[in-house]
């Protein structure tokens, strides 16, 4: 299994989304979201190449992949490096992905 490393923005996304789900749906929903997000990270570590390169192609960010969280309208965005998975963001489907994924913090 390849180790995953979350960039600060990805960590912030995870915390903010967990809190939002908790506030909107209660502790159980927040915990369910968090568990699903971590399960998706584990899946990325086991099979990094299984994530779709489509978002990276559409945003013109070479090597960027995405993996959806099962049952949640969110995805992890990451790069595969030689020794780890570089996780850059956790974003909702409804967000403006090209705007949020552009910039030097995602290269």
C-alpha positions, 0 to 999 in steps of 0.5 A: 500500500502506498502512503497518502499525504494530505496537503494542508488544503486537503486536511482543511477540506476534510475538517470543514466538510466533516463539521458541515455534515455534522452541523446539517445532519447530526453527529451520525452523518458527520461520522459517516462522512468522515469514515467514507472519506477515510475509506476512499483515501485507503482505496487510493493508497491500495490502487492509486491508478484507479482514480480518474484522470478526467478532471486533470485533463479538463482542468489542464493539470497533468497527472491530477487524478480524482476518486469519488467518495462512495455515497457522498457527492465529494471527491479526493484529488491527488497526484501519484508520486514515486514514493507516496500519494500527494492529496491536494483537495477534497471537493464537492461535486457542486464546486467550481473545480477548475477555479479551485484546482488552479494555482501553484498550491496544486502543482 
